[in-house]
Amino acid sequence: MKRLRSLRARLVAAALALVAVALLAAGLGIAVILTRFVGGQIDERLDAQVTALRAGFEAGTLAAHPERFDGPPFDRPGGWVWEVRSGTGAIRSESLEGHAIALGRLGPAGEGERPRPAEGRAPGGGALLVRLLALPGATILVGAPQAAAYGPLRDVLASLALALGLLGLFLAAGAVAQVRLGLAPLKRLRDGLAAVREGREARLPGHQPKEIRPLVAELNALLEQNERNLDRARGHVANLAHALKTPLATLAMALRDPALDPGGRLAAQVDDMDRRVRHHLRRARAAALAGPARARTPLLPRLADLREVLLRIHAERRPEIALAVPEDTSVACEGQDLDEMLGNLLDNACRWCAGTVRVAAERAGGQVEIRIEDDGPGLASDAASAMLERGRRLDEGVPGDGFGLPITLELAELYGGSLSLGRSSLGGLRATLRLPG
């Protein structure tokens, strides 16, 4: 049998199994008790008749007035019966209608002068429960129909089985509800972790059941430790930035002398080094925890701000930038990094568009897919792949350094996302940026 992988399924299955075993044991126990009780009551009734017949036989009244011993239920044909056998013949109840009781297997002898159990058959063939007492010179037999005795018992046991079945249903429902209630704190813990991962909460709530409170404390301690590691890494990055800033600034000032750098090539290289160092120092912040940051940045406000800036930068081209982004869309990304990625893509679209730039976003599983399209000349598939190479430019006449798209790709991959280029339905380039939601 395949093992149950769900904790809830395991608990429910175990609870239902225990309920079934408990009800079965209870049903069998009650049935045994009722059977013994009913059998004991019948035996006492039969033994009382045996005692009466013995007294009548010894006093001589049985032979003179046998009808006195035919009180209910021994006065009905096919019902309870008695018979006294002696050397002179047999005296029988009216219910036997002159026929004898056919004896079968005898049970163990009773203690003292108590009657012993036996099996018998009535004249009509019905099974009898018989009590037998052997006296000097006589044998007393008293019987009761098994069907009449145990028929009501079967009815009681059927009602008992129905009651236990209904009880089992209620217990099963209670077990399922108890499991759901017991596992509810784990669901809240999962939701709390999701809130922390998405940046909506900084810590897991401390009000937890006693059993999982240590786990919550350990998780919060881990979050605090990660934050300290991140702060420590940022401190190291700041120190490194300060250590590199002064030498690069000194070198840049020295290269302003035309005699040291006639063609300006060295100054351009120094500027490129400064920009690359700043870029990778910023990236160290995102890589400090060896995984995506837990930030939560709304997408639409960032796009609206970038649109205002780019409309002023490209005022001479007057591009139309349309935003189709739901207001509740957020990404798990630092705001500055998101601005850099979207800024590179939007600036590229505004440079090459004929007049229209369109931005749309939607959720795709656990990620947010951002599509930036323009109606410019577009790119062939091989050229689109080449554009993602650092420093690669397809048109040297357009301002730029060729690092915008590769930097955007690098940032997206640091956050567990991706960047792809393709043909837009507007006729130009479509840049698809995927980031964790």
C-alpha positions as CSV (number, residue, x, y, z in Angstrom):
1,M,0.0,0.0,0.0
2,K,1.4,3.4,-1.0
3,R,2.3,5.5,2.0
4,L,0.2,8.6,2.6
5,R,2.4,11.6,2.0
6,S,-0.1,14.1,3.5
7,L,0.1,14.7,7.2
8,R,-3.6,15.5,7.3
9,A,-4.4,12.3,5.5
10,R,-2.3,10.3,7.9
11,L,-3.9,11.8,10.9
12,V,-7.4,11.4,9.5
13,A,-6.7,7.8,8.5
14,A,-5.3,6.9,11.9
15,A,-8.3,8.6,13.7
16,L,-10.8,6.8,11.5
17,A,-9.1,3.4,12.1
18,L,-9.1,3.9,15.8
19,V,-12.8,4.9,15.7
20,A,-13.7,1.9,13.7
21,V,-11.7,-0.5,16.0
22,A,-13.3,1.2,19.1
23,L,-16.8,0.9,17.7
24,L,-16.3,-2.7,16.6
25,A,-15.0,-3.7,20.1
26,A,-17.8,-1.8,21.8
27,G,-20.4,-3.5,19.6
28,L,-19.0,-7.0,20.2
29,G,-18.7,-6.4,23.9
30,I,-22.3,-5.1,24.2
31,A,-23.6,-8.0,22.1
32,V,-21.9,-10.5,24.3
33,I,-23.2,-8.8,27.5
34,L,-26.8,-8.7,26.1
35,T,-26.6,-12.3,25.0
36,R,-25.5,-13.4,28.4
37,F,-28.1,-11.3,30.1
38,V,-31.0,-12.6,27.9
39,G,-29.7,-16.2,28.3
40,G,-29.5,-15.8,32.0
41,Q,-33.0,-14.4,32.3
42,I,-34.4,-17.4,30.2
43,D,-32.4,-19.9,32.3
44,E,-33.8,-18.3,35.5
45,R,-37.4,-18.5,34.2
46,L,-36.9,-22.2,33.1
47,D,-35.2,-23.1,36.5
48,A,-38.1,-21.5,38.4
49,Q,-40.5,-23.8,36.4
50,V,-38.2,-26.8,37.1
51,T,-38.4,-26.0,40.9
52,A,-42.1,-25.7,40.8
53,L,-42.5,-29.0,38.9
54,R,-40.1,-30.8,41.4
55,A,-42.1,-29.6,44.3
56,G,-45.4,-30.7,42.7
57,F,-43.9,-34.1,41.8
58,E,-42.6,-34.7,45.3
59,A,-45.9,-33.6,46.9
60,G,-48.0,-35.6,44.5
61,T,-50.0,-32.6,43.2
62,L,-48.4,-32.7,39.8
63,A,-50.0,-36.1,38.9
64,A,-53.4,-35.1,40.4
65,H,-53.5,-31.5,39.0
66,P,-51.0,-31.0,36.1
67,E,-53.1,-28.1,34.7
68,R,-51.9,-26.0,37.7
69,F,-48.4,-25.9,36.2
70,D,-49.6,-24.7,32.8
71,G,-49.6,-21.0,33.6
72,P,-48.4,-18.6,30.8
73,P,-46.3,-19.0,28.7
74,F,-46.7,-22.8,29.0
75,D,-50.3,-22.9,28.0
76,R,-49.8,-22.1,24.3
77,P,-49.1,-24.7,21.6
78,G,-45.7,-24.2,19.9
79,G,-44.5,-22.1,22.9
80,W,-42.8,-22.9,26.2
81,V,-43.0,-26.6,27.2
82,W,-42.3,-28.9,30.1
83,E,-42.3,-32.6,30.7
84,V,-41.8,-34.9,33.7
85,R,-40.8,-38.5,32.9
86,S,-41.1,-41.3,35.5
87,G,-41.3,-45.0,35.6
88,T,-45.1,-44.8,35.5
89,G,-45.2,-42.6,32.4
90,A,-44.9,-38.9,31.5
91,I,-46.8,-35.8,32.4
92,R,-46.6,-33.0,29.8
93,S,-47.7,-29.4,29.4
94,E,-50.7,-28.6,27.2
95,S,-48.4,-26.8,24.8
96,L,-46.8,-30.2,23.9
97,E,-50.3,-31.5,22.8
98,G,-49.4,-35.0,24.0
99,H,-46.0,-35.2,22.2
100,A,-42.6,-35.7,23.9
101,I,-39.6,-33.3,23.9
102,A,-36.8,-34.7,21.6
103,L,-33.6,-34.3,23.6
104,G,-30.3,-33.5,21.8
105,R,-26.9,-32.7,23.2
106,L,-26.6,-32.3,26.9
107,G,-24.6,-29.5,28.5
108,P,-22.4,-29.8,31.6
109,A,-24.0,-30.8,34.8
110,G,-24.9,-28.0,37.2
111,E,-23.5,-27.6,40.6
112,G,-25.4,-29.3,43.4
113,E,-29.0,-29.8,42.4
114,R,-29.1,-27.1,39.8
115,P,-30.6,-28.1,36.4
116,R,-28.2,-28.7,33.5
117,P,-28.6,-27.1,30.0
118,A,-29.5,-29.2,27.0
119,E,-30.6,-28.9,23.4
120,G,-34.0,-30.2,22.3
121,R,-36.7,-30.2,19.6
122,A,-40.3,-29.3,19.9
123,P,-43.0,-31.5,18.3
124,G,-43.1,-29.1,15.4
125,G,-39.4,-29.3,14.9
126,G,-38.5,-26.0,16.4
127,A,-35.2,-25.7,18.4
128,L,-35.6,-25.5,22.1
129,L,-33.4,-24.2,25.0
130,V,-33.9,-27.0,27.6
131,R,-33.1,-27.2,31.3
132,L,-32.9,-30.7,32.7
133,L,-33.0,-32.0,36.3
134,A,-32.7,-35.7,37.1
135,L,-34.4,-36.8,40.3
136,P,-34.6,-40.3,41.8
137,G,-37.3,-41.9,39.8
138,A,-38.1,-38.9,37.5
139,T,-36.5,-36.5,35.0
140,I,-37.9,-32.9,34.6
141,L,-37.5,-31.2,31.3
142,V,-38.4,-27.5,30.7
143,G,-37.8,-25.8,27.3
144,A,-38.2,-22.4,25.6
145,P,-38.2,-21.8,21.8
146,Q,-34.9,-20.3,20.7
147,A,-36.6,-18.0,18.2
148,A,-39.0,-16.6,20.8
149,A,-36.1,-16.1,23.2
150,Y,-33.5,-14.6,20.9
151,G,-35.7,-12.9,18.3
152,P,-36.0,-9.7,20.4
153,L,-32.3,-9.9,21.1
154,R,-31.6,-9.7,17.3
155,D,-33.9,-6.7,17.0
156,V,-32.0,-5.0,19.9
157,L,-28.6,-5.8,18.3
158,A,-29.8,-4.4,14.9
159,S,-30.8,-1.2,16.6
160,L,-27.5,-1.2,18.5
161,A,-25.6,-1.6,15.2
162,L,-27.5,1.3,13.6
163,A,-26.8,3.5,16.7
164,L,-23.1,2.6,16.6
165,G,-23.0,3.4,12.9
166,L,-24.5,6.8,13.4
167,L,-22.1,7.3,16.3
168,G,-19.2,6.3,14.1
169,L,-20.2,8.9,11.5
170,F,-20.3,11.7,14.1
171,L,-17.0,10.5,15.5
172,A,-15.4,10.5,12.1
173,A,-16.7,14.0,11.4
174,G,-15.3,15.1,14.7
175,A,-11.9,13.5,14.0
176,V,-11.7,15.3,10.6
177,A,-12.7,18.6,12.2
178,Q,-10.1,18.0,15.0
179,V,-7.3,17.3,12.5
180,R,-8.2,20.5,10.6
181,L,-8.3,22.5,13.8
182,G,-5.0,20.9,14.9
183,L,-3.2,21.7,11.6
184,A,-4.6,25.2,11.3
185,P,-1.5,26.7,13.1
186,L,0.7,25.1,10.5
187,K,-1.3,26.7,7.7
188,R,-1.0,30.1,9.4
189,L,2.7,29.5,9.8
190,R,3.0,28.8,6.1
191,D,1.1,32.0,5.3
192,G,3.3,33.9,7.6
193,L,6.4,32.6,5.9
194,A,4.9,33.6,2.5
195,A,4.3,37.1,3.9
196,V,7.9,37.4,5.1
197,R,9.2,36.1,1.7
198,E,7.0,38.6,-0.2
199,G,8.1,41.5,2.0
200,R,4.7,42.1,3.6
201,E,6.0,41.1,7.1
202,A,9.4,41.3,8.7
203,R,8.9,38.5,11.3
204,L,6.6,35.6,12.0
205,P,4.0,36.4,14.7
206,G,5.0,35.2,18.1
207,H,1.4,34.2,19.3
208,Q,1.6,30.6,18.4
209,P,0.6,27.3,20.0
210,K,3.0,26.0,22.6
211,E,4.1,23.1,20.4
212,I,5.3,25.1,17.4
213,R,6.5,28.2,19.4
214,P,10.1,26.9,19.4
215,L,10.0,26.5,15.7
216,V,8.7,30.0,15.1
217,A,11.4,31.3,17.5
218,E,14.1,29.5,15.5
219,L,12.8,30.8,12.2
220,N,12.7,34.4,13.5
221,A,16.2,34.0,14.7
222,L,17.3,32.8,11.3
223,L,15.6,35.8,9.7
224,E,17.4,38.1,12.1
225,Q,20.7,36.4,11.4
226,N,20.2,36.8,7.6
227,E,19.5,40.5,8.1
228,R,22.6,40.9,10.1
229,N,24.6,39.1,7.4
230,L,23.1,41.4,4.8
231,D,23.9,44.5,6.9
232,R,27.4,43.2,7.3
233,A,27.8,42.6,3.6
234,R,26.5,46.0,2.8
235,G,29.0,47.5,5.3
236,H,31.8,45.6,3.5
237,V,30.5,46.9,0.2
238,A,30.4,50.4,1.4
239,N,34.0,50.1,2.7
240,L,35.1,48.7,-0.7
241,A,33.3,51.4,-2.5
242,H,35.0,54.1,-0.4
243,A,38.4,52.4,-0.9
244,L,38.0,52.4,-4.7
245,K,36.3,55.7,-5.1
246,T,39.4,57.8,-4.2
247,P,41.9,56.1,-6.5
248,L,39.6,56.2,-9.4
249,A,38.7,59.8,-8.8
250,T,42.4,60.7,-8.6
251,L,43.2,58.8,-11.8
252,A,40.3,60.5,-13.6
253,M,41.4,64.0,-12.6
254,A,45.0,63.2,-13.7
255,L,43.8,62.0,-17.1
256,R,42.1,65.3,-17.8
257,D,45.6,66.5,-18.8
258,P,45.7,66.2,-22.6
259,A,49.4,65.5,-22.3
260,L,48.8,62.3,-20.3
261,D,45.8,61.1,-22.4
262,P,45.9,62.7,-25.8
263,G,43.0,60.8,-27.3
264,G,40.9,60.5,-24.2
265,R,40.9,56.7,-24.5
266,L,42.3,56.2,-21.0
267,A,39.7,58.6,-19.4
268,A,37.0,56.6,-21.1
269,Q,38.4,53.4,-19.7
270,V,38.5,54.9,-16.2
271,D,34.9,56.0,-16.5
272,D,33.9,52.5,-17.7
273,M,35.8,51.0,-14.7
274,D,34.1,53.4,-12.3
275,R,30.6,52.5,-13.7
276,R,31.3,48.8,-13.6
277,V,32.6,48.9,-10.0
278,R,29.5,50.8,-8.9
279,H,27.3,48.3,-10.7
280,H,28.9,45.2,-9.1
281,L,29.0,46.8,-5.7
282,R,25.3,47.4,-5.9
283,R,24.8,43.7,-7.0
284,A,26.7,42.5,-3.9
285,R,23.7,43.7,-1.9
286,A,21.3,41.3,-3.7
287,A,23.8,38.4,-3.6
288,A,24.6,38.7,0.1
289,L,22.0,36.1,1.1
290,A,22.7,33.9,-1.9
291,G,19.2,34.2,-3.1
292,P,16.4,36.7,-4.1
293,A,15.8,39.5,-1.6
294,R,12.5,39.6,0.3
295,A,11.6,43.1,-0.9
296,R,8.1,43.8,-2.2
297,T,8.0,46.7,-4.7
298,P,4.7,47.8,-6.4
299,L,5.2,47.8,-10.2
300,L,2.8,50.5,-11.4
301,P,4.1,53.5,-9.4
302,R,7.6,52.8,-10.5
303,L,6.6,52.6,-14.2
304,A,4.6,55.8,-13.8
305,D,7.6,57.7,-12.4
306,L,9.9,56.3,-15.1
307,R,7.4,57.4,-17.8
308,E,7.5,61.0,-16.6
309,V,11.3,61.0,-16.6
310,L,11.6,59.5,-20.0
311,L,9.0,61.7,-21.6
312,R,11.2,64.7,-20.5
313,I,14.4,63.0,-21.7
314,H,12.9,62.1,-25.1
315,A,10.8,65.2,-25.4
316,E,12.0,65.8,-29.0
317,R,10.6,62.4,-30.1
318,R,7.3,62.8,-28.1
319,P,6.8,59.0,-27.6
320,E,3.5,57.7,-26.3
321,I,4.1,55.3,-23.4
322,A,0.9,53.3,-22.6
323,L,0.8,51.4,-19.3
324,A,-1.5,48.3,-18.9
325,V,-0.4,47.1,-15.4
326,P,-2.8,46.1,-12.6
327,E,-2.5,48.3,-9.6
328,D,-2.0,45.3,-7.2
329,T,1.0,43.9,-9.1
330,S,4.2,43.7,-7.1
331,V,7.6,42.0,-7.6
332,A,10.1,40.6,-5.0
333,C,12.8,43.0,-6.0
334,E,14.6,46.1,-4.5
335,G,13.2,49.3,-5.8
336,Q,16.5,50.6,-7.1
337,D,17.2,47.5,-9.0
338,L,13.7,47.5,-10.5
339,D,14.2,51.1,-11.6
340,E,17.4,50.2,-13.3
341,M,16.0,47.2,-15.2
342,L,12.8,49.0,-16.3
343,G,14.7,52.2,-17.0
344,N,17.1,50.4,-19.4
345,L,14.3,48.7,-21.2
346,L,12.0,51.7,-21.5
347,D,14.9,54.0,-22.5
348,N,15.9,51.5,-25.2
349,A,12.3,51.4,-26.4
350,C,11.9,55.2,-26.5
351,R,15.2,55.5,-28.5
352,W,14.1,53.2,-31.2
353,C,10.3,53.6,-31.4
354,A,8.5,55.5,-34.1
355,G,6.1,57.0,-31.6
356,T,4.5,54.3,-29.5
357,V,5.8,52.3,-26.5
358,R,3.5,49.8,-24.8
359,V,4.0,48.3,-21.3
360,A,1.9,45.4,-20.0
361,A,2.3,43.1,-17.0
362,E,0.5,40.0,-15.7
363,R,1.1,37.1,-13.3
364,A,2.4,33.9,-14.7
365,G,2.6,31.3,-11.9
366,G,4.9,32.6,-9.2
367,Q,6.4,35.2,-11.5
368,V,5.3,38.6,-13.0
369,E,5.8,38.9,-16.7
370,I,6.5,42.5,-17.9
371,R,6.4,43.1,-21.6
372,I,7.8,46.3,-23.1
373,E,7.1,46.8,-26.8
374,D,7.7,49.5,-29.4
375,D,6.8,50.2,-33.0
376,G,10.4,50.7,-34.1
377,P,12.4,48.7,-36.7
378,G,12.8,45.7,-34.4
379,L,15.6,43.0,-34.5
380,A,16.1,39.7,-36.2
381,S,16.4,36.7,-33.9
382,D,20.2,36.4,-34.1
383,A,20.6,40.2,-33.6
384,A,18.3,40.0,-30.5
385,S,20.6,37.4,-29.0
386,A,23.7,39.5,-29.7
387,M,22.1,42.5,-28.0
388,L,22.3,40.7,-24.7
389,E,26.1,40.5,-24.9
390,R,28.0,43.1,-22.8
391,G,29.2,46.1,-24.8
392,R,27.5,44.9,-28.1
393,R,25.8,47.7,-30.1
394,L,24.2,47.2,-33.5
395,D,24.1,50.9,-34.4
396,E,27.0,53.1,-33.3
397,G,25.2,56.2,-34.4
398,V,22.7,55.9,-31.6
399,P,23.9,57.1,-28.1
400,G,24.6,54.4,-25.6
401,D,27.3,52.1,-24.4
402,G,25.8,48.7,-25.0
403,F,25.6,47.7,-21.3
404,G,21.9,48.4,-20.6
405,L,20.4,45.1,-21.7
406,P,23.2,42.9,-20.3
407,I,23.0,44.7,-17.0
408,T,19.2,44.2,-17.0
409,L,19.6,40.5,-17.8
410,E,22.2,40.1,-15.0
411,L,19.9,41.8,-12.5
412,A,16.9,39.7,-13.5
413,E,18.9,36.5,-13.1
414,L,20.2,37.5,-9.7
415,Y,16.5,37.7,-8.6
416,G,15.7,34.3,-10.2
417,G,14.1,35.9,-13.3
418,S,14.9,36.2,-16.9
419,L,15.0,38.6,-19.9
420,S,14.1,37.7,-23.5
421,L,13.8,39.7,-26.7
422,G,11.5,39.1,-29.6
423,R,9.3,40.6,-32.3
424,S,6.4,42.9,-31.0
425,S,2.9,42.9,-32.5
426,L,3.6,46.6,-33.0
427,G,6.3,45.8,-35.5
428,G,9.3,46.6,-33.3
429,L,11.1,45.0,-30.4
430,R,9.4,43.2,-27.5
431,A,11.4,42.8,-24.3
432,T,9.9,40.3,-21.8
433,L,11.2,40.7,-18.3
434,R,10.2,38.0,-15.7
435,L,10.7,38.6,-12.0
436,P,9.5,36.8,-8.9
437,G,6.1,37.9,-7.8
